[in-house]
Amino acid sequence: MVGSPVFQYFALRVGNLTQVQPMLTTELLFLLGLVIMTHHQRPGVREFGGATLVVGGLVIFLASAHPSGGASPLSWHWGLVLTFVFSAFVLGFVLGALRLQPGGAKAAVLGSAAAICFTYQAAMTDSVAKNHHLVSILCSPALYLLMLSGLVGFVLFQKAMRAGHVAASRAAMVTVDPLLSVGVGIAVFGEHVALSPLAIVFELLGLLVLLSGARVLASSRLIAQISVE
């Protein structure tokens, strides 16, 4: 998790949010592979089925959406809008979680708050990655906001995993972050996806299959085992 912002930065230098963020769900595939290699456990039908859905959904979405664009810089007013709106949502989710008893619901709410932070971090990272002037990057508020949001998101995710079953928090993460990032990419950064009726149907189908597979893997006892460790 520590190295993910670095890889995200390099990915966003050549891609955009709509292309990069849905790939987050493949984290579960790597976790599954790690469990198999280090714990010498064999995956079952749930794991194979979830992995197939993740890969299939990702292929369907990217092939039908043809995401492109994203050259629009992050304007100051959009930066302010994202900062205030996302901060309000995170605060709302955290306050809501404080009212809940430890369990799946609390873990999911905190996981969603963490996912919002990571979506915001991705947006700031995209802004920094598209800037090729070192002095300008160092003077940009986006650089420091991405660090802050990443730290807050990390803390919230740790609390989410301790609040209830790890499947609830991780499922919220792999669902909220990609969907929200796609929306931010299109609305804020001027990214484009295919908008023909048939393309939209397959885009939604791909996202549904992708997120369904991610939720199946997130609830796998093998994934939960290494996440807790």
C-alpha positions in Angstrom: 0.0 0.0 0.0 3.0 2.3 0.7 4.3 2.0 -2.9 0.9 2.2 -4.6 1.0 6.1 -4.9 4.3 5.9 -6.8 2.9 3.3 -9.3 -0.3 5.3 -9.5 1.7 8.5 -10.4 3.6 6.8 -13.2 0.3 5.2 -14.5 -1.4 8.5 -14.6 1.5 10.1 -16.4 0.6 8.0 -19.4 -3.1 7.2 -18.7 -6.1 8.8 -17.1 -8.4 8.1 -14.1 -11.0 6.2 -16.2 -8.3 3.8 -17.4 -6.2 3.5 -14.2 -8.6 3.4 -11.3 -10.7 0.4 -12.4 -7.5 -1.5 -12.3 -7.5 -1.2 -8.5 -9.8 -4.2 -8.3 -6.9 -6.4 -9.6 -5.2 -5.9 -6.3 -7.4 -8.7 -5.0 -6.0 -11.0 -7.7 -2.4 -10.3 -6.5 -3.5 -10.9 -2.9 -5.0 -14.2 -3.9 -1.8 -15.2 -5.7 0.2 -14.2 -2.6 -2.0 -16.4 -0.4 -1.6 -19.3 -2.7 2.2 -19.0 -2.8 2.9 -18.1 0.8 0.2 -20.1 2.6 0.1 -23.1 0.2 -3.7 -23.0 0.1 -5.7 -23.9 -2.9 -8.4 -21.5 -4.1 -11.9 -22.7 -4.4 -14.8 -22.0 -6.7 -15.5 -18.6 -5.0 -11.9 -17.5 -5.7 -11.8 -18.7 -9.3 -15.2 -17.3 -10.0 -14.4 -13.9 -8.5 -11.1 -13.7 -10.4 -12.9 -14.6 -13.6 -15.5 -11.9 -13.0 -12.9 -9.2 -12.2 -10.8 -9.9 -15.3 -13.9 -10.3 -17.6 -15.6 -7.2 -16.3 -12.4 -5.1 -16.7 -12.0 -6.3 -20.3 -15.7 -5.6 -21.1 -15.6 -2.1 -19.6 -12.3 -1.0 -21.2 -13.1 -2.5 -24.6 -16.6 -0.9 -24.7 -15.7 2.5 -23.1 -12.5 3.3 -25.1 -11.5 5.8 -22.4 -9.5 8.7 -23.7 -8.7 12.4 -23.2 -8.0 13.7 -19.7 -5.7 16.4 -21.0 -7.7 19.1 -19.2 -5.7 20.5 -16.3 -7.3 20.7 -12.8 -8.7 24.2 -12.6 -8.6 26.0 -9.2 -12.4 26.1 -8.9 -12.7 22.4 -9.6 -10.0 21.8 -7.1 -11.9 23.7 -4.5 -15.1 21.9 -5.4 -13.5 18.5 -5.0 -11.8 19.5 -1.8 -14.9 20.8 -0.1 -17.4 18.2 -1.4 -15.1 15.2 -0.7 -14.1 16.6 2.8 -17.8 16.9 3.6 -18.6 13.4 2.5 -15.6 11.9 4.5 -16.6 13.9 7.6 -20.2 12.7 7.2 -19.2 9.0 6.8 -16.8 9.2 9.8 -19.5 10.9 12.0 -22.0 8.2 10.8 -19.5 5.5 11.7 -19.1 6.8 15.3 -22.8 6.1 15.8 -22.5 2.5 14.8 -21.4 -0.5 16.8 -18.4 -2.5 15.7 -19.4 -4.8 12.8 -19.8 -5.1 9.1 -21.8 -1.9 8.7 -19.2 0.3 10.5 -16.4 -1.3 8.6 -18.2 -0.6 5.3 -18.9 3.0 6.2 -15.3 3.6 7.2 -14.1 1.8 4.2 -16.2 4.0 2.0 -14.7 7.1 3.7 -11.2 5.8 3.0 -12.2 5.1 -0.6 -13.3 8.7 -1.0 -9.9 9.9 0.3 -8.1 7.7 -2.1 -10.3 8.9 -5.0 -9.4 12.5 -4.0 -5.7 11.4 -3.8 -5.9 10.0 -7.3 -7.4 13.2 -8.7 -4.6 15.2 -7.1 -2.0 12.7 -8.3 -3.4 13.0 -11.8 -3.0 16.8 -11.6 0.6 16.5 -10.5 1.4 13.7 -13.0 0.3 15.9 -15.9 2.6 18.7 -14.7 6.1 18.3 -16.1 7.8 21.2 -14.4 9.5 20.4 -11.1 9.2 23.9 -9.6 5.6 24.1 -10.5 4.9 20.7 -8.9 6.7 21.7 -5.7 4.6 24.9 -5.5 1.3 23.1 -6.3 -1.2 22.6 -3.5 -2.1 19.3 -5.2 1.2 17.7 -4.2 0.6 18.3 -0.5 -3.2 17.6 -0.7 -2.5 14.2 -2.2 -0.1 13.4 0.6 -2.6 14.5 3.2 -5.5 12.6 1.7 -3.4 9.5 1.3 -2.5 9.6 5.0 -6.1 10.2 6.1 -7.3 7.4 3.8 -4.7 5.0 5.2 -5.7 5.7 8.8 -9.4 5.4 8.0 -8.8 2.1 6.2 -6.9 0.7 9.1 -9.7 1.7 11.4 -12.2 0.1 9.0 -10.4 -3.2 9.1 -10.5 -3.2 12.9 -14.1 -2.2 13.0 -15.5 -5.4 11.5 -14.9 -8.2 9.1 -12.2 -7.2 6.6 -14.5 -8.3 3.7 -16.9 -5.4 4.4 -14.2 -2.7 4.4 -12.3 -4.1 1.4 -15.5 -4.5 -0.6 -16.4 -0.9 0.0 -13.0 0.2 -1.1 -12.9 -1.7 -4.4 -16.5 -0.6 -5.2 -16.5 3.1 -4.2 -13.0 4.2 -5.4 -13.2 2.9 -9.1 -16.8 4.2 -9.6 -16.1 7.6 -8.1 -12.8 8.0 -9.9 -14.5 7.3 -13.3 -17.1 10.0 -12.5 -14.4 12.5 -11.5 -12.3 11.7 -14.6 -15.3 12.5 -16.9 -16.7 15.5 -15.0 -13.5 17.2 -13.9 -10.7 16.2 -16.2 -12.6 16.1 -19.5 -12.1 12.4 -20.1 -14.2 10.7 -22.7 -15.9 7.3 -22.9 -18.1 5.9 -25.7 -21.7 7.2 -25.3 -23.6 5.2 -27.9 -26.5 3.3 -26.4 -24.9 -0.1 -27.0 -21.6 1.1 -25.6 -23.2 2.4 -22.4 -25.0 -0.9 -21.9 -21.7 -2.8 -22.1 -19.9 -0.2 -20.0 -22.4 -0.6 -17.2 -22.4 -4.4 -17.7 -18.6 -4.4 -17.4 -18.6 -2.3 -14.3 -21.3 -4.5 -12.7 -19.4 -7.7 -13.5 -16.1 -6.2 -12.4 -17.5 -5.0 -9.0 -19.4 -8.2 -8.4 -16.2 -10.2 -8.9 -14.3 -7.8 -6.5 -17.0 -8.2 -3.9 -16.8 -12.0 -4.2 -13.0 -12.0 -3.8 -13.2 -9.4 -0.9 -15.4 -11.8 1.0 -13.1 -14.8 0.4 -11.7 -16.3 3.5 -8.3 -16.5 1.8 -8.2 -12.8 1.1 -9.5 -12.0 4.6 -6.8 -14.2 6.1 -3.9 -12.3 4.6 -5.6 -8.9 5.1 -5.8 -9.5 8.8 -2.2 -10.7 9.0 
